[in-house]
Amino acid sequence: MTHRGSRVLHVGSLSRVEGEGALRLRVEGRTVTEAHLEIYEPPRFFEAFLRGRSYTEPPDITARVCGICPVAYQMSACAAIEDACGVSVDPVIRDLRRLLYCGEWIESQALHIYLLHAPDFLGRASAIELARTHRAEVERGLRLKKAGNSLMEVLGGRAIHPVNVRLGGFHRAPTGGELHSLSEELKRALDDAWATVRWVSGFEFPDAHTDAALLALARPDTYAIETGVPTVLRADGTWGSFPVRDFTERVRESHVPHSTALHSRLDGHLHLTGSLARFAVGGRRLSPVAIQAAIEAGLGDPREGAVCRNPYRSILVRAVEIVYAVGEALRIVEAYEPPKHSFVEVPPHAGVGHGATEAPRGLLYHRYALAEDGTVTDALLIPPTAQNQGAIEHDLLRLAQRALAEHDPKDEELTALCERAIRNHDPCISCSTHFLDLTVVRTTPGGSHA
């Protein structure tokens, strides 16, 4: 029997394709033999049309990959091109970039928690339906999102596809009054962030475990957002790290027949990026208030090695990361003094540059090759959702297999289970898929269709 159902969910865009996708499960008897997350929209060719452009253009062009996470693309592009040109920015500009990124983390994580993920835990089909029964909570989520958007508007010029970012810094630095005016909104947001942690910690979490390697940026001094060293916690508990310039030597992309998006493996193994990975790799570097939030959420103390491998509980980590990002934003805003110059000059230079930052959904890598006059001769973008696809498929296969072994669910129940499992990973579906068109092919042990 073949069952087809469809659902569209707008999540965000970070990958190489825009549009619709399908999940195909093949079930033989009560054994799942195949789980494919199919991405079938045509490639968007960002890497191709970056070639031949000026080195100053990728921060603005690549921001259009994603309407929810444009800052991630801007910061990764700036980091890679400045690396190729041998330029470092001063501490004030670094702080402003981190502040802008905090705004994106706040709005994106709040969007996912309240509008995309929480309905799964509360038995609601959508955020609209959730608002009918949990109006105060949804309004709180929208306030949080607005606080993040306010940061992006002041620093970036607008909340969607900011226009104030440039190589070396910003076209214009905000005045002290402009940034300080955000303090009261951020203080209210910190209260809302704590309320979010307490709210989601009351959800019921199904038992699940991912054995994928967890890959995230790490820094010795703070929780990594806009810079860091790629660091991995493997399934066997061992650790490793490597320079950003070696990223494509360690993370290898390959084409799979069922997807127009490339799949990735880290040292030949499935891996995950994102909140679970960041908490595992760098959780001990969270601020004291965020560590306390993690403990209250039931995640344990990351300073003592607490790691969360249950994808359903990723919503807890995202809530903790909102607490961290709001607190970090307050710290930077309250200490801000306008710089003498809003950017440093970045003269063109022949070379290859590498940059990686932590988009809300995980590690985003950019690489650019530049000619002597600054013309881009080659570009490579590896977004987090593309890296996560293989591990997501593996988790889906195990989830479906366990469900079939326990109670042999109907196809519509299996569809709902798979949709929920995918939302656990917060993929940027609007770039890789809009959502699922699930096809279950069931056969009897003898091979005939049931």
C-alpha positions as a LaTeX table, in Angstrom:
\begin{tabular}{lrrr}
\hline
Residue & $x$ (\AA) & $y$ (\AA) & $z$ (\AA) \\
\hline
Met1 & 0.00 & 0.00 & 0.00 \\
Thr2 & 1.26 & 3.43 & $-0.87$ \\
His3 & 0.06 & 6.36 & 1.21 \\
Arg4 & 0.79 & 9.96 & 0.29 \\
Gly5 & 0.23 & 12.93 & 2.55 \\
Ser6 & 1.65 & 16.44 & 2.43 \\
Arg7 & 2.32 & 19.31 & 4.79 \\
Val8 & 4.10 & 22.61 & 4.30 \\
Leu9 & 6.05 & 24.15 & 7.20 \\
His10 & 8.20 & 27.25 & 6.72 \\
Val11 & 11.25 & 26.82 & 8.96 \\
Gly12 & 14.11 & 28.86 & 7.52 \\
Ser13 & 16.69 & 28.74 & 4.79 \\
Leu14 & 20.34 & 27.85 & 5.10 \\
Ser15 & 20.97 & 25.21 & 2.40 \\
Arg16 & 21.43 & 25.06 & $-1.32$ \\
Val17 & 17.92 & 24.47 & $-2.55$ \\
Glu18 & 14.60 & 26.16 & $-2.02$ \\
Gly19 & 11.30 & 24.35 & $-2.15$ \\
Glu20 & 9.65 & 21.08 & $-1.46$ \\
Gly21 & 10.95 & 17.69 & $-0.45$ \\
Ala22 & 9.76 & 14.25 & 0.44 \\
Leu23 & 10.52 & 11.54 & 2.94 \\
Arg24 & 10.42 & 8.06 & 1.52 \\
Leu25 & 10.29 & 5.07 & 3.83 \\
Arg26 & 10.48 & 1.55 & 2.49 \\
Val27 & 9.00 & $-1.01$ & 4.85 \\
Glu28 & 9.30 & $-4.72$ & 4.23 \\
Gly29 & 7.01 & $-6.54$ & 6.59 \\
Arg30 & 7.74 & $-4.69$ & 9.83 \\
Thr31 & 11.29 & $-3.74$ & 8.93 \\
Val32 & 12.27 & $-0.31$ & 7.67 \\
Thr33 & 14.85 & $-0.86$ & 4.96 \\
Glu34 & 15.11 & 2.68 & 3.63 \\
Ala35 & 14.57 & 6.20 & 4.96 \\
His36 & 15.31 & 8.98 & 2.47 \\
Leu37 & 14.82 & 12.67 & 3.06 \\
Glu38 & 14.46 & 13.65 & $-0.58$ \\
Ile39 & 15.29 & 17.18 & $-1.69$ \\
Tyr40 & 14.25 & 17.52 & $-5.30$ \\
Glu41 & 14.15 & 21.27 & $-6.02$ \\
Pro42 & 16.80 & 22.50 & $-8.49$ \\
Pro43 & 20.08 & 23.92 & $-7.14$ \\
Arg44 & 20.12 & 27.66 & $-6.47$ \\
Phe45 & 23.63 & 28.19 & $-7.88$ \\
Phe46 & 24.84 & 30.76 & $-5.32$ \\
Glu47 & 28.37 & 29.38 & $-5.55$ \\
Ala48 & 28.28 & 29.60 & $-9.33$ \\
Phe49 & 27.09 & 33.17 & $-9.65$ \\
Leu50 & 29.52 & 34.37 & $-6.96$ \\
Arg51 & 32.35 & 33.53 & $-9.35$ \\
Gly52 & 33.44 & 36.62 & $-11.22$ \\
Arg53 & 31.95 & 39.01 & $-8.66$ \\
Ser54 & 33.93 & 41.47 & $-6.57$ \\
Tyr55 & 35.24 & 40.26 & $-3.21$ \\
Thr56 & 33.13 & 42.93 & $-1.52$ \\
Glu57 & 29.85 & 41.37 & $-2.68$ \\
Pro58 & 29.50 & 37.91 & $-1.02$ \\
Pro59 & 28.33 & 39.26 & 2.37 \\
Asp60 & 25.30 & 40.89 & 0.73 \\
Ile61 & 24.68 & 38.22 & $-1.90$ \\
Thr62 & 24.90 & 35.17 & 0.37 \\
Ala63 & 22.64 & 36.80 & 2.97 \\
Arg64 & 19.84 & 36.18 & 0.46 \\
Val65 & 20.24 & 32.43 & 0.95 \\
Cys66 & 18.21 & 32.78 & 4.14 \\
Gly67 & 15.59 & 35.23 & 5.33 \\
Ile68 & 15.80 & 34.05 & 8.95 \\
Cys69 & 19.57 & 33.59 & 9.29 \\
Pro70 & 21.11 & 36.19 & 6.93 \\
Val71 & 23.64 & 37.32 & 9.55 \\
Ala72 & 25.15 & 33.84 & 9.65 \\
Tyr73 & 25.93 & 34.08 & 5.94 \\
Gln74 & 27.20 & 37.64 & 6.21 \\
Met75 & 29.53 & 36.85 & 9.10 \\
Ser76 & 30.88 & 33.64 & 7.53 \\
Ala77 & 31.48 & 35.46 & 4.24 \\
Cys78 & 33.25 & 38.35 & 5.97 \\
Ala79 & 35.40 & 35.96 & 8.01 \\
Ala80 & 36.46 & 33.99 & 4.93 \\
Ile81 & 37.24 & 37.00 & 2.73 \\
Glu82 & 39.08 & 38.85 & 5.50 \\
Asp83 & 41.07 & 35.66 & 6.06 \\
Ala84 & 42.02 & 35.58 & 2.37 \\
Cys85 & 43.06 & 39.24 & 2.53 \\
Gly86 & 44.98 & 38.89 & 5.80 \\
Val87 & 42.88 & 41.43 & 7.71 \\
Ser88 & 41.67 & 41.35 & 11.33 \\
Val89 & 39.08 & 43.69 & 12.76 \\
Asp90 & 39.43 & 45.53 & 16.06 \\
Pro91 & 37.70 & 44.44 & 19.30 \\
Val92 & 34.85 & 46.97 & 19.09 \\
Ile93 & 33.85 & 45.74 & 15.63 \\
Arg94 & 34.14 & 42.13 & 16.81 \\
Asp95 & 31.76 & 42.93 & 19.66 \\
Leu96 & 29.30 & 44.63 & 17.30 \\
Arg97 & 29.35 & 41.59 & 15.02 \\
Arg98 & 28.74 & 39.34 & 17.99 \\
Leu99 & 25.88 & 41.58 & 19.08 \\
Leu100 & 24.27 & 41.44 & 15.64 \\
Tyr101 & 24.62 & 37.66 & 15.69 \\
Cys102 & 22.99 & 37.56 & 19.15 \\
Gly103 & 20.01 & 39.33 & 17.63 \\
Glu104 & 19.72 & 36.61 & 15.01 \\
Trp105 & 20.06 & 33.84 & 17.62 \\
Ile106 & 17.31 & 35.38 & 19.74 \\
Glu107 & 14.80 & 35.85 & 16.92 \\
Ser108 & 15.54 & 32.53 & 15.23 \\
Gln109 & 15.55 & 30.36 & 18.34 \\
Ala110 & 12.37 & 32.03 & 19.60 \\
Leu111 & 10.72 & 31.45 & 16.24 \\
His112 & 11.60 & 27.77 & 16.31 \\
Ile113 & 10.64 & 27.14 & 19.93 \\
Tyr114 & 7.32 & 28.94 & 19.98 \\
Leu115 & 5.99 & 28.74 & 16.44 \\
Leu116 & 7.50 & 25.55 & 15.03 \\
His117 & 8.46 & 23.13 & 17.80 \\
Ala118 & 6.28 & 23.71 & 20.88 \\
Pro119 & 3.04 & 22.70 & 19.11 \\
Asp120 & 4.46 & 19.15 & 18.81 \\
Phe121 & 4.76 & 18.84 & 22.58 \\
Leu122 & 1.33 & 20.32 & 23.30 \\
Gly123 & $-0.70$ & 18.38 & 20.76 \\
Arg124 & $-1.40$ & 21.32 & 18.48 \\
Ala125 & $-1.28$ & 21.25 & 14.70 \\
Ser126 & 0.12 & 24.77 & 14.31 \\
Ala127 & 1.18 & 27.93 & 16.08 \\
Ile128 & $-2.20$ & 29.47 & 15.24 \\
Glu129 & $-3.92$ & 26.63 & 17.04 \\
Leu130 & $-1.43$ & 26.90 & 19.91 \\
Ala131 & $-2.22$ & 30.60 & 20.30 \\
Arg132 & $-5.86$ & 29.74 & 20.97 \\
Thr133 & $-4.93$ & 27.73 & 24.06 \\
His134 & $-1.58$ & 29.29 & 25.05 \\
Arg135 & $-1.98$ & 32.92 & 24.05 \\
Ala136 & 0.31 & 34.33 & 26.75 \\
Glu137 & 3.11 & 31.95 & 25.83 \\
Val138 & 2.89 & 32.69 & 22.10 \\
Glu139 & 2.86 & 36.43 & 22.84 \\
Arg140 & 5.97 & 35.93 & 24.96 \\
Gly141 & 7.67 & 34.20 & 22.05 \\
Leu142 & 6.77 & 37.05 & 19.72 \\
Arg143 & 8.19 & 39.57 & 22.23 \\
Leu144 & 11.44 & 37.64 & 22.28 \\
Lys145 & 11.56 & 37.54 & 18.51 \\
Lys146 & 10.92 & 41.29 & 18.41 \\
Ala147 & 13.82 & 41.91 & 20.81 \\
Gly148 & 16.12 & 40.03 & 18.46 \\
Asn149 & 14.75 & 41.91 & 15.48 \\
Ser150 & 15.35 & 45.23 & 17.28 \\
Leu151 & 19.03 & 44.43 & 17.59 \\
Met152 & 19.22 & 43.54 & 13.91 \\
Glu153 & 17.42 & 46.73 & 12.89 \\
Val154 & 19.69 & 49.03 & 14.91 \\
Leu155 & 22.92 & 47.30 & 13.87 \\
Gly156 & 21.99 & 45.95 & 10.48 \\
Gly157 & 19.65 & 48.62 & 9.18 \\
Arg158 & 16.74 & 46.20 & 8.95 \\
Ala159 & 15.70 & 42.91 & 10.48 \\
Ile160 & 15.48 & 40.95 & 7.21 \\
His161 & 18.62 & 40.83 & 5.07 \\
Pro162 & 20.54 & 43.55 & 6.96 \\
Val163 & 22.22 & 46.11 & 4.72 \\
Asn164 & 24.74 & 47.69 & 7.14 \\
Val165 & 27.30 & 44.86 & 7.14 \\
Arg166 & 30.43 & 45.23 & 5.02 \\
Leu167 & 33.90 & 43.79 & 4.85 \\
Gly168 & 35.93 & 45.05 & 7.77 \\
Gly169 & 32.91 & 46.00 & 9.87 \\
Phe170 & 29.85 & 48.15 & 9.24 \\
His171 & 28.95 & 50.98 & 6.89 \\
Arg172 & 27.85 & 52.90 & 9.96 \\
Ala173 & 28.37 & 52.22 & 13.67 \\
Pro174 & 25.40 & 52.90 & 15.94 \\
Thr175 & 25.56 & 55.78 & 18.34 \\
Gly176 & 25.75 & 55.09 & 22.04 \\
Gly177 & 22.19 & 56.31 & 22.47 \\
Glu178 & 20.88 & 53.98 & 19.74 \\
Leu179 & 22.34 & 50.90 & 21.39 \\
His180 & 21.70 & 51.93 & 24.97 \\
Ser181 & 18.04 & 52.48 & 24.11 \\
Leu182 & 17.75 & 48.71 & 23.67 \\
Ser183 & 18.68 & 47.95 & 27.29 \\
Glu184 & 15.16 & 48.00 & 28.72 \\
Glu185 & 13.78 & 45.79 & 25.95 \\
Leu186 & 16.66 & 43.33 & 26.48 \\
Lys187 & 16.07 & 43.27 & 30.24 \\
Arg188 & 12.44 & 42.34 & 29.62 \\
Ala189 & 13.64 & 39.78 & 27.09 \\
Leu190 & 15.86 & 38.19 & 29.72 \\
Asp191 & 12.81 & 37.65 & 31.92 \\
Asp192 & 10.99 & 36.15 & 28.93 \\
Ala193 & 13.97 & 33.95 & 28.17 \\
Trp194 & 13.95 & 32.55 & 31.71 \\
Ala195 & 10.21 & 31.99 & 31.45 \\
Thr196 & 10.84 & 30.11 & 28.22 \\
Val197 & 13.31 & 27.77 & 29.91 \\
Arg198 & 10.85 & 27.03 & 32.70 \\
Trp199 & 7.99 & 26.51 & 30.24 \\
Val200 & 9.73 & 24.06 & 27.91 \\
Ser201 & 11.32 & 22.17 & 30.80 \\
Gly202 & 7.79 & 21.09 & 31.71 \\
Phe203 & 7.25 & 19.31 & 28.39 \\
Glu204 & 7.27 & 15.53 & 28.14 \\
Phe205 & 10.19 & 14.23 & 26.10 \\
Pro206 & 10.13 & 10.87 & 24.30 \\
Asp207 & 13.19 & 8.71 & 24.78 \\
Ala208 & 15.65 & 9.06 & 21.90 \\
His209 & 19.39 & 9.10 & 21.37 \\
Thr210 & 21.56 & 10.19 & 18.48 \\
Asp211 & 24.92 & 8.48 & 18.11 \\
Ala212 & 26.18 & 10.90 & 15.46 \\
Ala213 & 29.39 & 12.81 & 16.05 \\
Leu214 & 28.66 & 16.32 & 17.37 \\
Leu215 & 30.49 & 19.11 & 15.55 \\
Ala216 & 30.59 & 22.74 & 16.67 \\
Leu217 & 32.95 & 25.67 & 16.96 \\
Ala218 & 34.75 & 26.07 & 20.28 \\
Arg219 & 36.60 & 28.92 & 21.95 \\
Pro220 & 38.65 & 28.87 & 25.14 \\
Asp221 & 37.20 & 32.13 & 26.46 \\
Thr222 & 33.47 & 32.08 & 25.65 \\
Tyr223 & 30.60 & 30.23 & 24.01 \\
Ala224 & 31.36 & 30.22 & 20.30 \\
Ile225 & 29.07 & 32.18 & 17.99 \\
Glu226 & 30.86 & 34.22 & 15.34 \\
Thr227 & 34.26 & 32.52 & 15.47 \\
Gly228 & 35.99 & 29.44 & 16.84 \\
Val229 & 37.79 & 26.18 & 16.11 \\
Pro230 & 35.81 & 23.23 & 14.67 \\
Thr231 & 35.66 & 20.67 & 17.47 \\
Val232 & 34.04 & 17.24 & 17.52 \\
Leu233 & 32.73 & 14.98 & 20.26 \\
Arg234 & 32.58 & 11.52 & 18.73 \\
Ala235 & 30.08 & 8.81 & 19.56 \\
Asp236 & 32.75 & 6.91 & 21.50 \\
Gly237 & 33.36 & 9.91 & 23.76 \\
Thr238 & 36.68 & 10.97 & 22.25 \\
Trp239 & 37.41 & 14.54 & 21.18 \\
Gly240 & 39.14 & 16.16 & 18.25 \\
Ser241 & 39.59 & 19.55 & 16.61 \\
Phe242 & 41.02 & 20.94 & 13.41 \\
Pro243 & 41.70 & 24.35 & 11.81 \\
Val244 & 38.89 & 25.97 & 9.85 \\
Arg245 & 41.10 & 25.82 & 6.75 \\
Asp246 & 40.99 & 22.02 & 6.92 \\
Phe247 & 37.19 & 21.87 & 6.96 \\
Thr248 & 36.75 & 20.35 & 3.52 \\
Glu249 & 39.43 & 17.78 & 4.25 \\
Arg250 & 37.46 & 16.54 & 7.23 \\
Val251 & 33.87 & 17.21 & 6.13 \\
Arg252 & 33.40 & 15.58 & 2.75 \\
Glu253 & 30.35 & 16.24 & 0.61 \\
Ser254 & 28.85 & 13.73 & $-1.80$ \\
His255 & 25.85 & 13.49 & $-4.06$ \\
Val256 & 23.09 & 11.02 & $-3.27$ \\
Pro257 & 20.59 & 9.97 & $-5.94$ \\
His258 & 17.51 & 10.97 & $-3.93$ \\
Ser259 & 18.54 & 14.56 & $-3.18$ \\
Thr260 & 19.71 & 17.62 & $-5.06$ \\
Ala261 & 21.37 & 18.78 & $-1.83$ \\
Leu262 & 24.75 & 17.29 & $-1.02$ \\
His263 & 25.20 & 15.03 & 1.99 \\
Ser264 & 28.19 & 15.38 & 4.29 \\
Arg265 & 30.25 & 13.09 & 6.49 \\
Leu266 & 32.87 & 14.02 & 9.07 \\
Asp267 & 35.90 & 11.75 & 8.77 \\
Gly268 & 33.62 & 9.25 & 7.06 \\
His269 & 30.98 & 9.25 & 9.82 \\
Leu270 & 27.57 & 10.83 & 10.26 \\
His271 & 27.61 & 14.04 & 12.24 \\
Leu272 & 25.29 & 16.71 & 13.60 \\
Thr273 & 25.77 & 20.42 & 14.05 \\
Gly274 & 23.49 & 22.78 & 15.95 \\
Ser275 & 22.38 & 23.37 & 19.52 \\
Leu276 & 23.02 & 19.85 & 20.82 \\
Ala277 & 26.53 & 19.96 & 19.37 \\
Arg278 & 27.26 & 23.43 & 20.73 \\
Phe279 & 26.10 & 22.48 & 24.21 \\
Ala280 & 28.23 & 19.33 & 24.16 \\
Val281 & 31.33 & 21.00 & 22.77 \\
Gly282 & 31.23 & 24.41 & 24.44 \\
Gly283 & 28.60 & 24.30 & 27.17 \\
Arg284 & 31.16 & 24.83 & 29.90 \\
Arg285 & 31.82 & 28.26 & 28.36 \\
Leu286 & 28.25 & 29.44 & 28.76 \\
Ser287 & 27.72 & 32.41 & 31.07 \\
Pro288 & 26.94 & 31.64 & 34.73 \\
Val289 & 23.29 & 32.61 & 34.24 \\
Ala290 & 22.96 & 30.34 & 31.19 \\
Ile291 & 24.62 & 27.46 & 33.05 \\
Gln292 & 22.10 & 27.92 & 35.83 \\
Ala293 & 19.33 & 27.88 & 33.22 \\
Ala294 & 20.70 & 24.60 & 31.83 \\
Ile295 & 20.70 & 23.06 & 35.29 \\
Glu296 & 17.15 & 24.23 & 36.00 \\
Ala297 & 16.05 & 22.87 & 32.61 \\
Gly298 & 17.28 & 19.42 & 33.59 \\
Leu299 & 20.19 & 19.34 & 31.14 \\
Gly300 & 22.79 & 18.98 & 33.87 \\
Asp301 & 25.88 & 21.07 & 34.52 \\
Pro302 & 28.02 & 21.37 & 31.36 \\
Arg303 & 31.02 & 22.30 & 33.52 \\
Glu304 & 30.86 & 18.73 & 34.79 \\
Gly305 & 30.62 & 17.25 & 31.31 \\
Ala306 & 26.83 & 17.14 & 30.85 \\
Val307 & 25.91 & 16.28 & 27.25 \\
Cys308 & 22.44 & 15.98 & 25.72 \\
Arg309 & 22.00 & 13.48 & 22.87 \\
Asn310 & 18.21 & 13.35 & 22.84 \\
Pro311 & 17.01 & 15.37 & 19.81 \\
Tyr312 & 13.60 & 15.92 & 21.44 \\
Arg313 & 15.34 & 17.80 & 24.25 \\
Ser314 & 17.09 & 20.13 & 21.82 \\
Ile315 & 14.31 & 22.63 & 22.51 \\
Leu316 & 15.73 & 22.93 & 26.04 \\
Val317 & 19.17 & 23.79 & 24.73 \\
Arg318 & 17.71 & 26.40 & 22.39 \\
Ala319 & 15.91 & 28.00 & 25.31 \\
Val320 & 19.17 & 28.11 & 27.27 \\
Glu321 & 20.89 & 29.66 & 24.25 \\
Ile322 & 18.29 & 32.44 & 24.21 \\
Val323 & 19.13 & 33.17 & 27.86 \\
Tyr324 & 22.80 & 33.27 & 26.88 \\
Ala325 & 22.30 & 35.46 & 23.79 \\
Val326 & 20.13 & 38.00 & 25.61 \\
Gly327 & 22.63 & 38.22 & 28.45 \\
Glu328 & 25.52 & 38.57 & 26.02 \\
Ala329 & 23.66 & 41.30 & 24.14 \\
Leu330 & 23.05 & 43.21 & 27.37 \\
Arg331 & 26.72 & 42.94 & 28.29 \\
Ile332 & 27.85 & 44.38 & 24.96 \\
Val333 & 25.17 & 47.08 & 24.82 \\
Glu334 & 25.87 & 48.37 & 28.33 \\
Ala335 & 29.64 & 48.52 & 27.74 \\
Tyr336 & 29.42 & 50.04 & 24.26 \\
Glu337 & 31.32 & 53.12 & 23.24 \\
Pro338 & 31.19 & 54.06 & 19.54 \\
Pro339 & 34.41 & 53.29 & 17.66 \\
Lys340 & 36.39 & 56.00 & 15.90 \\
His341 & 35.91 & 54.12 & 12.62 \\
Ser342 & 33.08 & 51.72 & 11.80 \\
Phe343 & 35.26 & 49.48 & 9.63 \\
Val344 & 38.84 & 48.67 & 8.76 \\
Glu345 & 39.98 & 48.73 & 5.17 \\
Val346 & 40.21 & 45.34 & 3.46 \\
Pro347 & 42.44 & 45.70 & 0.39 \\
Pro348 & 42.12 & 42.93 & $-2.23$ \\
His349 & 44.65 & 40.14 & $-2.09$ \\
Ala350 & 45.11 & 36.95 & $-4.06$ \\
Gly351 & 44.50 & 33.92 & $-1.90$ \\
Val352 & 42.04 & 31.48 & $-0.39$ \\
Gly353 & 40.13 & 32.31 & 2.76 \\
His354 & 38.05 & 30.22 & 5.15 \\
Gly355 & 35.35 & 31.27 & 7.58 \\
Ala356 & 32.96 & 29.44 & 9.90 \\
Thr357 & 30.33 & 30.70 & 12.31 \\
Glu358 & 27.52 & 29.16 & 14.34 \\
Ala359 & 24.19 & 29.80 & 12.66 \\
Pro360 & 21.30 & 29.04 & 15.02 \\
Arg361 & 20.95 & 25.71 & 13.24 \\
Gly362 & 24.64 & 24.85 & 13.30 \\
Leu363 & 28.08 & 25.36 & 11.86 \\
Leu364 & 28.17 & 27.27 & 8.55 \\
Tyr365 & 31.37 & 27.18 & 6.48 \\
His366 & 32.42 & 29.49 & 3.62 \\
Arg367 & 35.51 & 29.34 & 1.42 \\
Tyr368 & 36.49 & 31.86 & $-1.25$ \\
Ala369 & 39.37 & 32.03 & $-3.69$ \\
Leu370 & 40.30 & 35.53 & $-4.79$ \\
Ala371 & 42.34 & 36.87 & $-7.69$ \\
Glu372 & 44.84 & 39.66 & $-7.15$ \\
Asp373 & 42.25 & 42.31 & $-7.98$ \\
Gly374 & 39.73 & 40.80 & $-5.58$ \\
Thr375 & 37.63 & 38.93 & $-8.14$ \\
Val376 & 36.05 & 35.81 & $-6.68$ \\
Thr377 & 37.34 & 32.85 & $-8.69$ \\
Asp378 & 35.76 & 30.10 & $-6.58$ \\
Ala379 & 33.21 & 29.88 & $-3.77$ \\
Leu380 & 32.02 & 27.08 & $-1.50$ \\
Leu381 & 29.20 & 27.20 & 1.06 \\
Ile382 & 28.47 & 24.26 & 3.38 \\
Pro383 & 25.37 & 24.97 & 5.48 \\
Pro384 & 24.38 & 23.10 & 8.63 \\
Thr385 & 21.21 & 21.51 & 7.30 \\
Ala386 & 23.10 & 19.86 & 4.45 \\
Gln387 & 25.60 & 18.46 & 6.95 \\
Asn388 & 22.81 & 17.14 & 9.17 \\
Gln389 & 20.77 & 15.36 & 6.52 \\
Gly390 & 22.51 & 12.01 & 6.75 \\
Ala391 & 22.22 & 11.86 & 10.53 \\
Ile392 & 18.58 & 12.94 & 10.33 \\
Glu393 & 17.84 & 10.09 & 7.92 \\
His394 & 19.58 & 7.64 & 10.25 \\
Asp395 & 17.52 & 8.85 & 13.21 \\
Leu396 & 14.33 & 8.64 & 11.14 \\
Leu397 & 15.04 & 5.05 & 10.18 \\
Arg398 & 15.62 & 4.07 & 13.81 \\
Leu399 & 12.54 & 5.96 & 15.00 \\
Ala400 & 10.29 & 4.38 & 12.38 \\
Gln401 & 11.73 & 0.95 & 13.04 \\
Arg402 & 11.10 & 1.22 & 16.77 \\
Ala403 & 7.54 & 2.40 & 16.18 \\
Leu404 & 6.87 & $-0.52$ & 13.83 \\
Ala405 & 8.34 & $-2.99$ & 16.27 \\
Glu406 & 6.30 & $-1.65$ & 19.20 \\
His407 & 2.85 & $-1.11$ & 17.71 \\
Asp408 & 2.91 & $-1.02$ & 13.90 \\
Pro409 & 1.44 & 2.49 & 13.46 \\
Lys410 & $-0.78$ & 3.52 & 10.60 \\
Asp411 & 0.82 & 5.52 & 7.83 \\
Glu412 & $-0.61$ & 8.83 & 9.03 \\
Glu413 & 0.79 & 8.24 & 12.52 \\
Leu414 & 4.16 & 7.34 & 11.04 \\
Thr415 & 4.05 & 10.55 & 8.99 \\
Ala416 & 3.44 & 12.62 & 12.12 \\
Leu417 & 6.26 & 10.85 & 13.97 \\
Cys418 & 8.71 & 11.55 & 11.16 \\
Glu419 & 7.68 & 15.18 & 10.81 \\
Arg420 & 8.19 & 15.69 & 14.52 \\
Ala421 & 11.58 & 13.99 & 14.45 \\
Ile422 & 12.74 & 16.27 & 11.65 \\
Arg423 & 11.58 & 19.39 & 13.52 \\
Asn424 & 13.71 & 18.26 & 16.48 \\
His425 & 16.76 & 19.11 & 14.38 \\
Asp426 & 15.41 & 22.55 & 13.40 \\
Pro427 & 16.42 & 22.17 & 9.75 \\
Cys428 & 16.25 & 25.15 & 7.43 \\
Ile429 & 13.50 & 23.55 & 5.41 \\
Ser430 & 12.73 & 26.53 & 3.20 \\
Cys431 & 16.17 & 26.10 & 1.67 \\
Ser432 & 16.28 & 22.32 & 1.55 \\
Thr433 & 12.60 & 21.35 & 1.62 \\
His434 & 9.37 & 23.09 & 2.51 \\
Phe435 & 8.17 & 19.99 & 4.25 \\
Leu436 & 7.28 & 16.40 & 3.88 \\
Asp437 & 5.43 & 14.44 & 1.28 \\
Leu438 & 5.65 & 11.05 & 2.90 \\
Thr439 & 5.48 & 7.87 & 0.84 \\
Val440 & 5.48 & 4.55 & 2.70 \\
Val441 & 6.01 & 1.51 & 0.54 \\
Arg442 & 4.98 & $-1.62$ & 2.42 \\
Thr443 & 5.76 & $-5.11$ & 1.19 \\
Thr444 & 5.18 & $-8.53$ & 2.65 \\
Pro445 & 8.21 & $-10.62$ & 3.60 \\
Gly446 & 7.76 & $-12.43$ & 0.27 \\
Gly447 & 8.21 & $-9.22$ & $-1.64$ \\
Ser448 & 4.66 & $-8.38$ & $-2.75$ \\
His449 & 3.07 & $-5.03$ & $-1.99$ \\
Ala450 & 0.69 & $-5.01$ & 0.97 \\
\hline
\end{tabular}
